[in-house]
Amino acid sequence: MKLLLPYFKRYKKDVFAALVMIVFSAFATLYQPRLLQQVQNELMADQQQAVIRDTALLIGLGLLSILTGVLNVYFASRITQGVVSDLREDTYAKIQTFSLANVQQFSSESLSVRLINDMQQIMNMIMTIFMQLIRMPLILVGSIVLAVVTIPRYWWAIVVLLALMLALGTVAIRQMTAMFDQFQMYMDKLSGRAGEFLQGVRVVKSFNQGPQEIAKFNQDSDELNEVNIKVGYWFSTIMPGAQLISYLVISLVVYLIGTSILQHPSDVAVISPYVNYVLTMLFAILIVGMAVMQISRGNVSLRRIQEVMDTQPDVVFNEKAPEDVLGGSIEFDDVSFTYPDGTKPVLKHISFKVQPGQMVGIVGATGSGKTTLAQLLARLYDPTTGTVKIGGSDLRQVNETALRKTVSYVLQKAILFSGTIADNLRQGKQDATPYELERAAQIAQANEFIQRYDETFDHEVEERSANFSGGQKQRLSIARGIIAGSPILILDDSTSALDAESEKLVQQALEKQLPETTTVMIAEKIVSVMHADKILVLDEGRLAAEGTHEELLKTSPIYQEIYQTQKAKERKEEI
Ligand SMILES: Nc1ncnc2c1ncn2[C@@H]1O[C@H](COP(=O)(O)OP(=O)(O)OP(=O)(O)O)[C@@H](O)[C@H]1O
């Protein structure tokens, strides 16, 4: 709840107004039976004037009850929408500061459940607090006092009723609260499963994995359902249980009044308000019980949001450092790296230097650490030991804007967003001119197919870029990387879906049109990087060799082996 206090402060006027409405609404609810009793007495005493006056008062009280009820909903909604919207935005902003390791720690699916489903639970909780939690205890206390005042000698019946209700409520709420944690956990799991399926829908379909995926989804869904049913089971026992207790107590009191009516004839007039107060008490207890449950459910969600807010980003930039572009040189100094959830180092004692404007190729077997090295260069992770420098500055000391302006990273998996082609390219440079769009597209060999669309750069990219081929997506993401004009461009196996001819054209265009850009080219095939100024050969996380293609052919057995194997494979494919 501490997390919400500063947010409530932002809406203090609405909070005050909601509280005033709650007090008036509780007064109207409690005073009605008393006034009704008064009218009954006046009718019996044939006091016409008083009956008219008090009936009018009764109508006024009804209207007050409706008006304050409506205004209470209005202010409670304003507070709820405002607080949750602010909290959601702050949580989202916090997630934006997360490194890849932070995101991995929670899982992206869990973060999206937290942003949507948990926020909904918090919304329900705040609404409940302002609609019920303050109003109902007032009504509860008022009805207890008035029930006791109505027939003081049976005060103990109220105590018995409250004790029984408390026992029932405590057991039920304790059982249900334990299940809310499980509910959110299963929700994360189910969202993860659905997200994975939707992202990999092509793989699932092509490998005919539909039935297996459905079975797995159904199993997770059944687990969630089981928790829900258990919650529902406990929930369904509360209502009849509480009703039974109340009617037993009412029957007992009515029976006792009946047996002593001769000694207390005036008790006839108090039976109706007494029953009314006991029923109001029952209603208030039930609502408070439900509110407590909703709040404990919201608290679980609040704790999950607090976890996000308390997480320290493990890659922190120096925002005081200048935002100017760093230079184009790269230096790895004895860098080793282990993934946060890994046990073995993925990179081991890597040291190398690259001069501005050079083209560097990185080759190595699958899993040798090429992408990891690129991720350290873009500071998606920090090295476990050693330093990475760009333009002579240790990346731990630089400003984030400066780094993003300096390094442009084209990922191994080309990801486009829904919008137009131009929208996607402009993610690289927001104010890119049509000329700049076209130039980047030309270098990436994308211009040809873009010009075939009637709308050219305004052609729509559908969700998950389903209307583009793998090669087209790669070309567009290369263009997006180029357009920023950053001094360092990382291409992580970004031409793998291109035919050999197009790949060559992209390389030639890069060399010719971006001669001052330091290009880091990660590739499976040596032919893709053989013209680079320098090639780094990675082997199980170690830098096995470094040099030009010709030098490596003479000095590096690993490089020779990879090259010969790839050449032999190529020859076989030609035959
Ligand atoms: N996010 C991660 N968490 C834990 N381990 C990871 C993570 N990403 C990669 N790894 C592990 O690190 C090692 C190096 O992976 P990396 O992706 O850097 O290799 P690569 O040389 O780029 O491979 P490929 O050529 O197949 O893309 C692998 O053993 C991989 O399992």
Ligand as a Chemical Component Dictionary entry (heavy atoms), coordinates in Angstrom:
data_LIG
# 
_chem_comp.id                   LIG 
_chem_comp.type                 NON-POLYMER 
_chem_comp.pdbx_formal_charge   0 
_chem_comp.three_letter_code    LIG 
# 
loop_
_chem_comp_atom.comp_id 
_chem_comp_atom.atom_id 
_chem_comp_atom.alt_atom_id 
_chem_comp_atom.type_symbol 
_chem_comp_atom.charge 
_chem_comp_atom.model_Cartn_x 
_chem_comp_atom.model_Cartn_y 
_chem_comp_atom.model_Cartn_z 
_chem_comp_atom.pdbx_ordinal 
LIG N1  N1  N 0 20.244 -14.871 -22.782 1  
LIG C1  C1  C 0 21.051 -15.920 -22.545 2  
LIG N2  N2  N 0 21.070 -16.487 -21.322 3  
LIG C2  C2  C 0 21.896 -17.523 -21.064 4  
LIG N3  N3  N 0 22.742 -18.063 -21.965 5  
LIG C3  C3  C 0 22.752 -17.547 -23.199 6  
LIG C4  C4  C 0 21.916 -16.453 -23.551 7  
LIG N4  N4  N 0 22.135 -16.144 -24.841 8  
LIG C5  C5  C 0 23.082 -17.005 -25.284 9  
LIG N5  N5  N 0 23.456 -17.838 -24.303 10 
LIG C6  C6  C 0 24.488 -18.892 -24.390 11 
LIG O1  O1  O 0 25.733 -18.257 -24.711 12 
LIG C7  C7  C 0 26.459 -18.999 -25.656 13 
LIG C8  C8  C 0 26.889 -18.086 -26.807 14 
LIG O2  O2  O 0 25.721 -17.666 -27.477 15 
LIG P1  P1  P 0 25.779 -16.632 -28.704 16 
LIG O3  O3  O 0 24.380 -16.361 -29.108 17 
LIG O4  O4  O 0 26.623 -15.505 -28.313 18 
LIG O5  O5  O 0 26.534 -17.514 -29.792 19 
LIG P2  P2  P 0 26.740 -17.226 -31.354 20 
LIG O6  O6  O 0 28.141 -17.499 -31.640 21 
LIG O7  O7  O 0 26.214 -15.888 -31.726 22 
LIG O8  O8  O 0 25.824 -18.372 -31.960 23 
LIG P3  P3  P 0 25.046 -18.383 -33.368 24 
LIG O9  O9  O 0 26.064 -18.357 -34.440 25 
LIG O10 O10 O 0 24.317 -19.686 -33.319 26 
LIG O11 O11 O 0 24.148 -17.209 -33.370 27 
LIG C9  C9  C 0 25.606 -20.174 -26.066 28 
LIG O12 O12 O 0 26.083 -21.311 -25.388 29 
LIG C10 C10 C 0 24.232 -19.821 -25.574 30 
LIG O13 O13 O 0 23.568 -20.960 -25.124 31 
# 
loop_
_chem_comp_bond.comp_id 
_chem_comp_bond.atom_id_1 
_chem_comp_bond.atom_id_2 
_chem_comp_bond.value_order 
_chem_comp_bond.pdbx_ordinal 
LIG N1  C1  SING 1  
LIG C1  N2  SING 2  
LIG C1  C4  DOUB 3  
LIG N2  C2  DOUB 4  
LIG C2  N3  SING 5  
LIG N3  C3  DOUB 6  
LIG C3  C4  SING 7  
LIG C3  N5  SING 8  
LIG C4  N4  SING 9  
LIG N4  C5  DOUB 10 
LIG C5  N5  SING 11 
LIG N5  C6  SING 12 
LIG C6  O1  SING 13 
LIG C6  C10 SING 14 
LIG O1  C7  SING 15 
LIG C7  C8  SING 16 
LIG C7  C9  SING 17 
LIG C8  O2  SING 18 
LIG O2  P1  SING 19 
LIG P1  O3  DOUB 20 
LIG P1  O4  SING 21 
LIG P1  O5  SING 22 
LIG O5  P2  SING 23 
LIG P2  O6  DOUB 24 
LIG P2  O7  SING 25 
LIG P2  O8  SING 26 
LIG O8  P3  SING 27 
LIG P3  O9  DOUB 28 
LIG P3  O10 SING 29 
LIG P3  O11 SING 30 
LIG C9  O12 SING 31 
LIG C9  C10 SING 32 
LIG C10 O13 SING 33 
# 
